[in-house]
């Protein structure tokens, strides 16, 4: 198994009546609620936490991209990644995962090729490039991209970036949305022909095919945990078999909230208020922003695939507010895995034994969790849980989906040459 310490970087100081007073944490949260002095402290706490995860030996640290929201304060994941890359270059265990950039939002998208190449070189060839389509809230409502064009723009941007990374020659690009006389991004990537590519998705049929045909890793990043993820990964593997793909579990990843303390009872005492903050405030989204018409393709609609925000599933935040979801319900429904190290180990072994996913994007911070508690959770997980479940899927080769890094000896030889 591979474990990535992932961070949403939420705003931890939303008012207690936020979900009653304001319609949405996404797209329309008032900027007056943001205190720059508090934000300054939060950003540095979050970066310290991810650097701590590198010290603890996680397989990866991860950042992502969202816009106009208080649930994730990272409109530019590349800025955060550039800071982390300095420490990652000296790690022999940890890679840098960017689950953003949202390709259709970049004009021209060659900017992504340039910045990710910079990060690959800065980190010493340890970058994983995530290419999300992006949520409708980010792309259509916050950035104003026509939903009918978004996926076309995405695929054209992808093809341009991949050609730019693979080609050693200057070339011309004359696409529907991008026309460039000279495509020649500097620097080139450290990994050749390009870094491993992961595609985070909500389960659209086109995304399944896109990942399988290009041999990219598909990550299902739901806030609802492993039970919901299994419903999406099941059809992925069915489609994989139809297309003749191998069954390497590192081809897929899941997102999971994990909370560890000295005992099951202590875990509830320490973490429950912060998890409730996340689901009631950070997931307080106006359903009018769930998906702009045209965002989800006809093929996916016919397959019955829906947004996790579209009202067809009662959301944890709603159930927490009306008192119908208890701490135990959160565990039983798979939204969280929480408890003592032994409880979390046993639950993870059970879950990962039934889900064919080699990568776990571990959410070890939630909502309003303070810095000290996040560090405690990370350390207990890294030292008392992770070593006991790493052997799952160990018979499979992960190298196609994970960076190899630059040889430090080669770097030193180059630097010391007269």
C-alpha positions as CSV (number, residue, x, y, z in Angstrom):
1,X,0.0,0.0,0.0
2,X,1.0,3.6,-0.6
3,X,-0.2,6.3,1.8
4,X,-0.4,10.0,0.9
5,X,-0.8,12.6,3.7
6,X,-3.3,14.9,2.0
7,X,-4.5,18.4,3.0
8,X,-7.5,20.5,2.0
9,X,-6.2,23.5,4.0
10,X,-9.6,24.7,5.2
11,X,-10.4,27.9,6.9
12,X,-10.7,26.8,10.6
13,X,-12.6,29.9,11.9
14,X,-16.0,30.0,10.2
15,X,-18.6,31.4,12.6
16,X,-20.7,28.9,14.6
17,X,-23.8,29.9,12.7
18,X,-22.2,29.8,9.3
19,X,-24.5,27.1,7.8
20,X,-27.6,28.8,9.1
21,X,-26.6,32.3,8.0
22,X,-24.9,31.8,4.7
23,X,-26.0,29.7,1.7
24,X,-22.7,28.1,0.7
25,X,-19.1,27.5,1.6
26,X,-18.3,27.3,-2.1
27,X,-18.7,30.1,-4.7
28,X,-20.4,32.7,-2.5
29,X,-18.8,32.7,1.0
30,X,-18.3,36.4,2.0
31,X,-14.7,37.5,1.8
32,X,-15.3,39.5,5.0
33,X,-15.2,36.2,6.9
34,X,-11.6,35.7,6.1
35,X,-9.1,37.2,8.6
36,X,-5.7,37.5,6.9
37,X,-3.9,37.2,10.2
38,X,-5.6,33.9,11.0
39,X,-5.1,32.8,7.4
40,X,-1.4,33.5,7.8
41,X,-1.2,31.2,10.8
42,X,-3.3,28.5,9.2
43,X,-1.2,28.4,6.0
44,X,2.0,27.9,8.0
45,X,0.4,25.3,10.3
46,X,-0.7,23.3,7.2
47,X,2.7,23.5,5.5
48,X,4.4,22.5,8.8
49,X,2.0,19.5,9.0
50,X,2.9,18.4,5.4
51,X,6.6,18.8,6.1
52,X,6.1,16.8,9.3
53,X,4.5,14.0,7.1
54,X,7.7,14.0,5.0
55,X,9.8,13.5,8.2
56,X,7.4,10.7,9.2
57,X,8.1,8.8,6.0
58,X,4.7,9.0,4.2
59,X,4.9,7.8,0.6
60,X,3.5,11.1,-0.6
61,X,2.2,14.5,0.5
62,X,-0.7,15.9,-1.5
63,X,-2.2,19.3,-2.3
64,X,-5.2,20.2,-4.5
65,X,-6.9,23.1,-6.3
66,X,-10.2,24.8,-5.5
67,X,-11.6,28.3,-6.0
68,X,-13.8,30.7,-4.2
69,X,-14.3,28.6,-1.1
70,X,-13.5,28.3,2.6
71,X,-13.3,24.5,2.5
72,X,-9.9,24.6,0.8
73,X,-7.6,27.6,0.7
74,X,-5.5,26.5,-2.3
75,X,-6.5,28.3,-5.5
76,X,-2.9,27.5,-6.6
77,X,-1.6,24.1,-5.4
78,X,1.6,24.8,-7.3
79,X,2.5,27.5,-4.8
80,X,2.2,25.1,-1.9
81,X,4.0,22.4,-3.9
82,X,6.9,24.6,-4.6
83,X,7.5,25.2,-0.9
84,X,7.3,21.5,-0.1
85,X,9.6,20.5,-3.0
86,X,12.6,21.9,-1.2
87,X,12.2,19.3,1.6
88,X,11.0,16.5,-0.6
89,X,14.2,16.6,-2.7
90,X,16.1,15.4,0.4
91,X,13.6,12.6,1.2
92,X,14.3,9.1,0.0
93,X,10.6,8.0,0.7
94,X,8.2,10.8,-0.1
95,X,6.8,12.0,-3.4
96,X,4.8,15.2,-4.2
97,X,1.2,14.7,-5.4
98,X,-0.6,17.6,-7.0
99,X,-4.3,16.7,-7.5
100,X,-4.8,19.9,-9.5
101,X,-4.1,21.5,-12.0
102,X,-7.6,21.8,-13.4
103,X,-6.5,21.9,-17.1
104,X,-9.4,23.7,-18.6
105,X,-8.9,26.6,-16.3
106,X,-5.4,27.5,-17.7
107,X,-5.0,29.8,-20.6
108,X,-2.8,28.8,-22.3
109,X,-2.5,25.3,-20.7
110,X,1.2,25.2,-21.6
111,X,1.6,27.0,-18.3
112,X,0.8,23.7,-16.5
113,X,3.5,21.9,-18.5
114,X,6.0,24.6,-17.5
115,X,5.1,24.8,-13.8
116,X,4.9,21.1,-13.3
117,X,8.2,20.6,-15.0
118,X,9.7,23.2,-12.6
119,X,8.2,21.2,-9.7
120,X,9.5,17.9,-11.0
121,X,13.0,19.3,-11.3
122,X,12.9,21.1,-8.0
123,X,11.7,18.0,-6.1
124,X,14.3,15.8,-7.8
125,X,12.0,13.9,-10.1
126,X,9.4,13.1,-7.4
127,X,6.3,14.7,-8.8
128,X,3.0,13.0,-9.5
129,X,1.0,15.2,-11.9
130,X,-2.8,15.2,-11.1
131,X,-5.0,16.4,-14.0
132,X,-8.6,16.9,-12.6
133,X,-11.4,18.1,-14.8
134,X,-12.4,20.2,-11.8
135,X,-15.7,20.6,-10.0
136,X,-18.5,22.5,-11.6
137,X,-18.4,24.9,-8.7
138,X,-14.8,25.7,-9.5
139,X,-14.7,25.6,-13.3
140,X,-18.2,26.8,-14.3
141,X,-19.3,29.0,-11.4
142,X,-16.1,30.5,-10.0
143,X,-14.1,30.6,-13.2
144,X,-17.0,31.1,-15.7
145,X,-16.0,28.3,-18.1
146,X,-18.8,27.2,-20.4
147,X,-19.9,23.8,-19.1
148,X,-20.5,22.6,-22.6
149,X,-16.9,23.4,-23.5
150,X,-15.2,22.3,-20.3
151,X,-14.4,18.7,-21.2
152,X,-13.4,19.6,-24.7
153,X,-11.0,22.2,-23.3
154,X,-9.7,19.7,-20.8
155,X,-8.9,17.0,-23.4
156,X,-7.2,19.5,-25.8
157,X,-5.2,20.9,-22.9
158,X,-4.1,17.4,-21.9
159,X,-3.0,16.5,-25.4
160,X,-1.0,19.7,-25.7
161,X,0.7,19.2,-22.3
162,X,1.6,15.6,-23.0
163,X,3.0,16.4,-26.4
164,X,5.0,19.3,-24.9
165,X,6.5,17.0,-22.3
166,X,7.3,14.1,-24.7
167,X,8.7,16.2,-27.6
168,X,12.3,17.3,-27.9
169,X,11.5,19.6,-30.8
170,X,9.7,22.9,-31.0
171,X,6.3,22.4,-32.6
172,X,3.2,24.4,-33.6
173,X,-0.2,23.7,-32.0
174,X,-3.4,24.7,-33.9
175,X,-6.3,23.4,-31.8
176,X,-9.9,24.5,-31.3
177,X,-9.1,26.4,-28.1
178,X,-5.4,26.9,-28.3
179,X,-3.2,28.3,-31.1
180,X,0.5,28.5,-30.4
181,X,3.2,29.1,-33.1
182,X,6.0,27.9,-30.8
183,X,5.6,25.3,-28.2
184,X,8.9,24.8,-26.4
185,X,8.4,24.8,-22.6
186,X,11.5,25.2,-20.4
187,X,12.5,23.5,-18.3
188,X,11.9,19.9,-19.4
189,X,10.6,17.4,-16.8
190,X,13.2,15.5,-14.7
191,X,11.2,12.2,-15.3
192,X,11.2,11.0,-18.9
193,X,9.0,11.1,-20.8
194,X,6.9,12.7,-18.1
195,X,5.8,12.3,-14.4
196,X,3.2,9.7,-13.5
197,X,-0.2,11.0,-14.1
198,X,-3.2,10.6,-11.8
199,X,-6.7,11.6,-12.7
200,X,-9.0,12.4,-9.8
201,X,-12.6,11.8,-10.8
202,X,-16.2,11.4,-9.6
203,X,-16.7,8.3,-11.7
204,X,-17.7,9.4,-15.2
205,X,-17.5,6.7,-17.8
206,X,-15.2,8.8,-20.0
207,X,-12.8,9.2,-17.1
208,X,-12.6,5.5,-16.6
209,X,-11.8,5.0,-20.3
210,X,-9.3,7.9,-20.3
211,X,-7.3,6.5,-17.4
212,X,-7.3,2.9,-18.6
213,X,-6.4,3.7,-22.2
214,X,-3.6,6.1,-21.2
215,X,-2.4,3.9,-18.2
216,X,-3.0,6.7,-15.7
217,X,-4.0,6.1,-12.1
218,X,-7.7,6.8,-11.3
219,X,-8.4,8.3,-7.9
220,X,-11.9,8.5,-6.5
221,X,-11.8,11.5,-4.1
222,X,-15.1,11.4,-2.2
223,X,-15.6,12.8,1.3
224,X,-17.9,9.9,2.0
225,X,-15.3,7.3,2.5
226,X,-14.6,3.7,1.5
227,X,-18.2,2.4,1.1
228,X,-19.1,5.1,-1.4
229,X,-15.7,4.6,-3.1
230,X,-16.3,0.9,-3.6
231,X,-19.5,1.7,-5.6
232,X,-17.4,3.8,-8.0
233,X,-14.3,1.5,-8.2
234,X,-16.4,-1.6,-8.9
235,X,-17.6,-0.2,-12.3
236,X,-14.1,1.0,-12.9
237,X,-12.6,-2.5,-12.6
238,X,-15.5,-3.9,-14.7
239,X,-14.6,-1.4,-17.5
240,X,-10.9,-2.1,-17.1
241,X,-11.6,-5.8,-17.7
242,X,-13.7,-5.0,-20.8
243,X,-10.8,-2.9,-22.2
244,X,-8.3,-5.6,-21.4
245,X,-6.3,-3.6,-18.8
246,X,-4.2,-5.3,-16.1
247,X,-5.6,-5.4,-12.6
248,X,-2.7,-3.6,-10.9
249,X,-4.3,-2.1,-7.7
250,X,-2.0,0.9,-7.9
251,X,-4.1,1.9,-10.9
252,X,-6.7,3.2,-8.4
253,X,-6.8,5.2,-5.2
254,X,-9.3,6.2,-2.6
255,X,-9.7,9.1,-0.2
256,X,-10.4,8.3,3.5
257,X,-10.6,10.3,6.7
258,X,-8.5,8.5,9.3
259,X,-8.2,9.5,13.0
260,X,-6.0,7.7,15.6
261,X,-5.8,8.1,19.3
262,X,-4.9,6.1,22.4
263,X,-8.3,4.4,22.6
264,X,-11.6,4.4,20.7
265,X,-13.2,6.5,23.4
266,X,-10.3,9.0,23.3
267,X,-10.6,9.3,19.5
268,X,-14.2,10.4,19.8
269,X,-13.4,13.0,22.5
270,X,-10.5,14.5,20.5
271,X,-11.9,14.4,16.9
272,X,-15.7,14.5,16.9
273,X,-16.2,18.3,17.0
274,X,-13.7,18.9,14.2
275,X,-15.3,16.2,12.0
276,X,-18.7,17.8,12.6
277,X,-17.2,21.2,11.7
278,X,-16.1,19.7,8.4
279,X,-19.3,18.0,7.4
280,X,-21.6,20.8,8.6
281,X,-19.6,23.8,7.5
282,X,-17.0,22.8,4.9
283,X,-19.5,20.7,3.1
284,X,-22.3,23.3,3.3
285,X,-22.8,23.8,-0.4
286,X,-25.7,25.3,-2.2
287,X,-27.2,22.6,-4.4
288,X,-27.7,25.2,-7.1
289,X,-24.0,25.1,-7.6
290,X,-23.7,21.3,-7.6
291,X,-23.4,21.0,-11.4
292,X,-24.1,23.4,-14.2
293,X,-26.2,22.0,-17.0
294,X,-23.9,20.4,-19.5
295,X,-21.1,19.6,-17.0
296,X,-21.9,15.9,-16.7
297,X,-21.9,14.1,-20.0
298,X,-24.8,12.3,-21.5
299,X,-22.9,9.0,-21.3
300,X,-22.4,9.4,-17.6
301,X,-26.0,10.4,-17.0
302,X,-27.2,7.3,-18.8
303,X,-24.9,5.2,-16.6
304,X,-26.7,6.7,-13.6
305,X,-23.6,8.4,-12.2
306,X,-24.4,11.5,-10.2
307,X,-22.6,14.2,-8.3
308,X,-22.1,13.6,-4.6
309,X,-23.6,17.1,-4.1
310,X,-26.8,16.8,-6.2
311,X,-29.3,15.9,-3.4
312,X,-29.8,12.3,-4.4
313,X,-27.9,11.2,-1.3
314,X,-28.5,12.7,2.1
315,X,-25.3,14.4,3.1
316,X,-23.5,13.9,6.4
317,X,-23.8,17.6,7.2
318,X,-27.6,17.4,6.9
319,X,-27.7,14.3,9.1
320,X,-25.3,15.8,11.7
321,X,-27.5,19.0,11.9
322,X,-30.7,17.1,12.3
323,X,-29.2,14.8,14.9
324,X,-29.7,11.6,12.9
325,X,-26.0,10.8,12.4
326,X,-24.0,9.8,15.5
327,X,-20.2,9.2,15.9
328,X,-20.8,5.5,15.4
329,X,-22.9,6.1,12.3
330,X,-19.9,8.0,10.8
331,X,-17.8,5.0,11.4
332,X,-20.4,2.4,10.3
333,X,-21.2,4.3,7.1
334,X,-17.4,4.5,6.2
335,X,-17.2,8.3,6.3
336,X,-14.4,7.9,8.8
337,X,-12.0,5.3,10.2
338,X,-11.3,6.1,13.8
339,X,-10.2,4.7,17.1
340,X,-7.1,3.2,18.7
341,X,-4.2,2.0,16.6
342,X,-5.4,-1.6,16.8
343,X,-9.0,-0.6,15.8
344,X,-7.8,1.5,12.9
345,X,-5.3,-1.2,11.7
346,X,-8.0,-3.9,11.8
347,X,-10.5,-1.7,10.0
348,X,-8.0,-0.6,7.3
349,X,-7.0,-4.2,6.7
350,X,-10.6,-5.2,6.3
351,X,-11.4,-2.2,4.0
352,X,-8.3,-2.4,1.8
353,X,-8.7,-6.2,1.5
354,X,-12.1,-5.7,-0.1
355,X,-11.4,-2.6,-2.2
356,X,-8.9,-3.0,-5.1
357,X,-7.0,0.2,-4.5
358,X,-3.3,0.5,-3.9
359,X,-3.2,4.2,-3.0
360,X,-4.8,5.8,0.0
361,X,-5.2,9.5,0.0
362,X,-5.3,9.8,3.8
363,X,-7.2,12.8,5.2
364,X,-5.6,13.2,8.6
365,X,-6.9,16.7,9.2
366,X,-10.6,17.7,9.3
367,X,-12.3,21.0,9.5
368,X,-11.3,22.9,12.7
369,X,-8.6,20.5,13.9
370,X,-5.8,22.4,15.7
371,X,-2.2,22.0,14.7
372,X,-1.2,19.9,17.7
373,X,-3.9,17.4,17.2
374,X,-3.2,17.0,13.5
375,X,0.5,16.3,14.3
376,X,-0.6,13.7,16.9
377,X,-2.9,12.0,14.4
378,X,-0.2,12.0,11.7
379,X,2.5,10.6,14.0
380,X,0.3,7.9,15.6
381,X,-0.9,6.8,12.1
382,X,2.7,6.7,10.7
383,X,4.2,4.9,13.6
384,X,1.4,2.7,14.9
385,X,-0.8,1.9,11.9
386,X,0.9,2.4,8.6
387,X,3.7,-0.2,9.1
388,X,1.1,-2.9,9.8
389,X,-0.9,-2.4,6.6
390,X,1.9,-1.6,4.1
391,X,2.2,-5.2,3.0
392,X,-1.3,-5.2,1.4
393,X,-0.9,-5.5,-2.4
394,X,2.9,-5.8,-2.0
395,X,2.9,-8.5,-4.7
396,X,2.2,-5.8,-7.3
397,X,4.7,-3.4,-9.0
398,X,3.8,0.2,-8.2
399,X,6.6,1.8,-10.4
400,X,4.4,2.7,-13.3
401,X,2.3,5.0,-11.1
402,X,5.0,6.4,-8.8
403,X,8.1,8.6,-9.3
404,X,11.5,7.1,-9.4
405,X,13.4,10.3,-8.6
406,X,16.7,11.6,-9.8
407,X,19.9,9.8,-8.9
408,X,21.6,11.9,-6.2
409,X,25.0,10.6,-7.3
410,X,24.4,11.8,-10.8
411,X,23.4,15.2,-9.5
412,X,26.5,15.5,-7.4
413,X,28.7,14.5,-10.3
414,X,27.2,17.2,-12.4
415,X,27.5,19.8,-9.7
416,X,31.1,19.1,-8.9
417,X,32.4,19.1,-12.5
418,X,34.7,22.0,-13.3
